[in-house]
Amino acid sequence: MVTFGLLTEAIIVFKNSTRMENFFSNSDLLGAKSGQFNNPRQVAVEKDMKYLYVVDSKNNRIQKFFTNGTFVKSWGTLGTGNGQFSLPVTIIMDSKGNLIVNERGNSRVQKFDSNGTFLPKFGSAGKGDGQYSEMEHRTTDSFDNIYMNDPQSCPDGSGMARVQKFDTNGHFITKFGSSSSGDGQFTDPWIQMEMYTLLIAKTIIYRYSNL
């Protein structure tokens, strides 16, 4: 089992619970240069384990590395245009190797190929179909449909305990769930990432693959 962990501004690689390597020494971590981070939030790894992609949230960009830690490229700046970000927080990869990134600041999802070329985008702030507020968690299925939920407990959350389903191009399909404790109802739902378990404790985020 290979594990990629995010520790505040670090990426750490484990194999079978044994620490294998740090990508960077502590003095190199925090910053805005290539290979540096400011609040990295999540990692996506290609199936062949050649590349990984890091959401560098407060630098408003995605960084691409070889899985040995060698920097490849980055894309994104602060803004609202295509390929720009405002607090990107999570990233997943679909079956075709495209990257799906959501932003809390812009309340939207953007899709890119593995080289950072912009593809579709969808979403806006609100409580209607295809809208959300400070959305963080989503996953895909075997048909590359996208499932997303809103947070409810944060101050700017939507207050809507639901999951929304979109096709691979971001077209709204359906929704389900409501706020309560009955069957099919939720209280602050989190979506399980495909092939990963997400554990959060203070500033530490670990993502475990192939459990």
N, C-alpha and C positions, 0 to 999 in steps of 0.2 A: 504494500500500500504506500503510495506517495501522497504526502500532504503538503499543501502550500499554506503558510500562515501569515497573516498580516498583524504586525505588532506595532501600533501607532504609526511609525514611518518606515518600518522594515518589512522585508519579505524574507521568510525563513522556510527552508525546504527540509522536510522530514521524510524518512523512509522506515516503515515499520516502527514508528515512535522514536527512531534514532535521529538526532539532529545531524543533517548532512552538510549543509552550507548556509551561510548568510550571503545575500547578494551584495551587501555593502557594509563597511565598517560604520560604527556609530557616528563618526565625524562626517561621513558622507551623506547621511540620510536626509536631513531636513533641508528643503530648498526648492528652487524652481528650475534648476538646470536639468539637462537630460540625465535620466537615471536617478534623480532625487525625487522626494515625495513631500506632499503636505496633506496629511490625512488620507492615505490610500484606503479605500473602502472595500474593494472586492477584486478577486482574481478570476479570470477565465482561462482555461488551459485547452489547447488543441488536443484532439484525440490521439495524435501520434506523439504527443508530449514534446514537440519541437519548439513551439512558441507559447508564451503566456502573455496575457493582457491585463493591465492594472488600471483600475479607476482611481486616478489621482485627483481626489475630489476638490480640494481647495486650490489646486492649480488648474482646475477646469480643463482637464485633458485626459486622454487615454495614452498609456505608454505600452509599447510592445517590446518584449525581451525574448531571447532564447531562454530555455528553461535552466541554463547554467548561470543566468543572470546578466548576460551580455546585452546591452541596450541595442535595439534595432531602430525604432522610430517612435514618434509621438504625434498626436494630432489633437486640435481643439484649443480654443481660447474662450475667455469670458464673453458671453453675448447670447443673442437670441436667434441668430442666423443658422442656416444649415451647417452642421459640423461644429457649431459653437455650443458651449455648455454653461449652465449655472448650477453648480453643486451636483454633478453626476454622482450617483451613489452605488448602483449595481450594474453588473454586466453578465450576460449569458451568451452562449454560442448555440446557434441552431444546427440542424443536421447538415447544412451546406457550408458550415464554417463562417457564416455571417454573425456579426456581433450586435447584440441588442442592449442598448444603454438607456437607462432612465435618469431623469434629472428632477431633483426636488424643486430647484429654483424656477425652472421653466414649466413644470408640470406636464412633461411630455416624454415620449420615447423616441429615440433615433436609432436607425439601423445602418450598419456599415459592413463593407466586406472586410476581409482580414488585413487589407492594406490601408484601411481607413477611408476608403471611398464612400461618400454619402449615398445612402439608398433611401427608403421612405422614412417619414416621421409621422407621428400621430399623437393625439391627446391634447388636452387643454385643462385649465383649472376649472373646477365646478363639480356639481353633483349629478349631472345628467349622464346618459349613456356615452361611454367613451371619454368621460372626464374623471378627474381624480384630484386629490389634494395631498401633496407631499408623499406621493406613492413611493414605496421602496422595494417591495418584493414581487417577483414574478418568475414564472417558469415556462417551459415549452413542453409540448407533447410530441409524439412520433410523427405527427403531420405538420409540425412547426407552428401550430396554433400557440398563441401567447395568452397566459393567464396572469392577471394582476389583481392586487388588492390595495385598498386605501388603509392607511393607519387611522385609528380612531382616537387613541388616547393622547396623542401629542396636541399641543395648543391649537395648531392650525390644521388638524386632521379633518377629514370630511364628515366624521360622525356616521358614516355609512358602512356597516359591517357586511361587505359583499365581495364577491370575486367576479371580475369581468373577463370575458373571453374574446379574443381578437384573432383574425386570420394572420398569416405570415406577413401580409402587407399592411396590417394595422386596422383593417375594417372590423368594426364592432359586430360580434355574432350574438352573444347572449350574456346574461348575468344571473347570479344566484346568491342567496343568502340574505339575512336580515339580522338585526341586533336583538338577540335574546339567548336563552339557554336551551331552546328546544331543538329537535332534530332538524338539521339543515340550517341552523342559525349559528351565528358567531359572536364572539366578543374579542375584538382586536385580532383578527386572523392574520397569521403569517403563512406564506406559501413556501412549501418545501422546494428548494432548488433541485433541478434534475441532477441525479447522481451525487448530490452533496447534502451534508447536514451543516447547518449554520449555527454556531454557538457564539453567544455574545456575553462577555463579562468585562465590564468597564471598557477599557480602550482596546481589548484584545479580540480579534476576530479570527477564528480558525475555520478552514473549509476542508472537510475530509472527503476524499473520493474513494469509490469502490468499497464502501462499507458492506 
